[in-house]
Amino acid sequence: MWEENAKEVSSFDEQVIYTGKPVVNPKRVWLNAKGFVWVHYMRKLPVIGQNNTTTAILSLGEDLTKTLSLEELYKYYIYFYKNSRQAIAKFLEHVMTTPEDFFYEMPNNNEISVLIAKAQFYNNKAVTNHLGFELKTTEYYINLLGRKAKDLQVLLGILRLW
């Protein structure tokens, strides 16, 4: 993954050097050095010297990670981490620092989806409609989360702060 990222950044630089025009990527997503999803706005601008060639590249960026919804952020973790347990653990670490302080047992993929929707929609019927589940299925997962979470309401409150 890091090699691909380095190649992509290098190709952006080459494009700026050879064309003398800016390169803008409004939503570049990748994993940072700690393995967390990072979304940023990237802009590379040529600095033109006296001989009308690019002598340097000015790189500007802005961290956009917090502009993602929890659902979008989780989908990126699922994309980057092929092992779903690892994706879940890293996602939870990203949004709450120490997931083991909040769970007796780590939730599975469906439970995370319900947890995210419950944090967003509060009421079970809205969660059900959003996920396309039956109400009994939503309630089943919420009950499982209640058993796995040390305090489900505190957990939901933390997720709602995202």
C-alpha positions in Angstrom: 0.0 0.0 0.0 2.8 2.5 0.9 4.6 1.7 -2.4 1.4 2.5 -4.3 0.9 5.7 -2.4 4.5 6.8 -3.0 4.1 6.1 -6.8 0.9 8.1 -6.9 2.5 11.1 -5.2 5.5 10.8 -7.5 3.2 10.8 -10.6 1.4 13.9 -9.3 4.8 15.6 -9.0 5.9 14.5 -12.5 2.6 15.8 -13.9 3.2 19.2 -12.3 6.8 19.3 -13.5 6.0 18.3 -17.1 2.8 20.3 -17.6 3.6 23.3 -15.5 0.0 23.1 -14.3 -1.5 22.4 -10.8 -2.7 19.0 -9.9 -5.8 18.9 -7.6 -7.2 15.8 -5.9 -10.2 17.0 -3.8 -10.7 13.8 -1.8 -7.6 11.5 -1.6 -8.1 8.6 0.7 -5.4 6.3 2.1 -4.0 4.9 5.3 -1.6 6.9 7.4 1.5 5.5 9.1 -0.5 4.2 12.0 -3.0 2.4 9.8 -5.8 4.9 10.2 -7.9 6.1 7.2 -6.9 9.6 6.2 -8.9 11.7 3.7 -7.4 14.9 2.5 -7.6 17.6 -0.1 -4.4 17.7 -2.0 -3.2 20.5 -4.3 0.3 20.6 -6.0 1.2 23.9 -7.6 4.2 24.6 -9.9 6.7 27.3 -8.9 7.8 28.7 -12.2 11.4 30.0 -12.4 13.0 32.7 -14.6 13.5 30.3 -17.5 9.7 29.5 -17.5 10.1 26.0 -16.2 8.9 24.4 -12.9 11.7 24.9 -10.4 9.8 23.6 -7.3 6.4 22.3 -6.3 4.3 23.8 -3.6 2.1 21.1 -1.9 -1.0 22.2 0.0 -3.5 20.0 1.8 -6.3 19.8 4.3 -7.4 16.9 6.4 -11.0 16.1 5.5 -11.3 12.9 7.6 -13.8 14.4 10.0 -16.1 15.3 7.1 -16.9 11.7 6.6 -19.9 10.1 8.2 -19.2 7.1 10.4 -20.7 4.9 7.8 -18.4 6.3 5.1 -15.4 5.9 7.4 -16.3 2.3 8.2 -16.7 1.5 4.5 -13.1 2.7 3.9 -11.8 0.5 6.7 -13.6 -2.5 5.2 -12.0 -1.6 1.8 -8.5 -1.2 3.1 -8.4 -4.1 5.5 -9.4 -7.4 4.0 -9.7 -9.0 7.4 -13.0 -7.8 8.8 -11.9 -8.2 12.5 -8.9 -6.0 11.8 -11.1 -3.5 10.0 -13.5 -3.3 12.9 -10.8 -3.0 15.5 -9.0 -0.2 13.5 -12.3 1.6 12.9 -13.2 1.5 16.6 -9.7 2.6 17.6 -10.1 5.5 15.2 -13.4 6.8 16.6 -12.9 6.0 20.3 -9.1 5.4 20.9 -9.5 2.3 23.1 -12.3 0.0 22.0 -11.5 -2.5 24.8 -12.6 0.1 27.3 -16.1 0.0 25.7 -16.6 -3.6 24.8 -16.5 -6.9 26.7 -16.4 -8.6 23.3 -15.7 -7.0 19.9 -18.8 -6.6 17.6 -19.1 -8.2 14.2 -19.7 -6.4 10.9 -23.5 -6.4 11.1 -23.4 -5.2 14.7 -21.1 -2.3 13.7 -23.5 -1.4 10.9 -26.4 -1.3 13.4 -24.3 0.6 16.0 -23.4 3.3 13.4 -27.0 3.6 12.3 -28.3 3.7 15.9 -25.9 6.5 16.6 -27.2 8.4 13.6 -30.9 7.7 13.8 -31.7 7.0 17.5 -34.9 5.1 16.9 -35.0 1.4 15.9 -37.5 1.9 13.1 -35.3 4.5 11.4 -32.3 2.2 11.8 -34.3 -0.6 10.3 -35.4 1.5 7.3 -31.9 2.8 6.7 -30.3 -0.7 6.8 -33.1 -2.5 5.0 -33.5 -5.0 7.9 -36.6 -6.3 9.5 -37.4 -4.6 12.9 -36.8 -7.9 14.7 -33.3 -8.2 13.1 -32.4 -4.7 14.2 -33.6 -5.4 17.7 -31.7 -8.6 17.8 -28.4 -6.8 16.9 -29.1 -4.0 19.4 -29.6 -6.6 22.1 -26.3 -8.3 21.1 -24.6 -4.9 21.2 -26.1 -4.3 24.7 -24.4 -7.5 25.9 -21.1 -6.9 24.2 -20.8 -3.2 25.1 -19.9 -2.1 28.6 -22.4 0.8 28.4 -24.2 1.0 25.1 -25.6 4.5 25.8 -22.2 5.9 26.5 -20.8 4.3 23.4 -23.6 5.8 21.3 -23.0 9.2 22.8 -19.3 9.0 21.8 -20.1 8.0 18.3 -22.7 10.8 18.0 -19.8 13.3 18.7 -18.1 12.2 15.5 
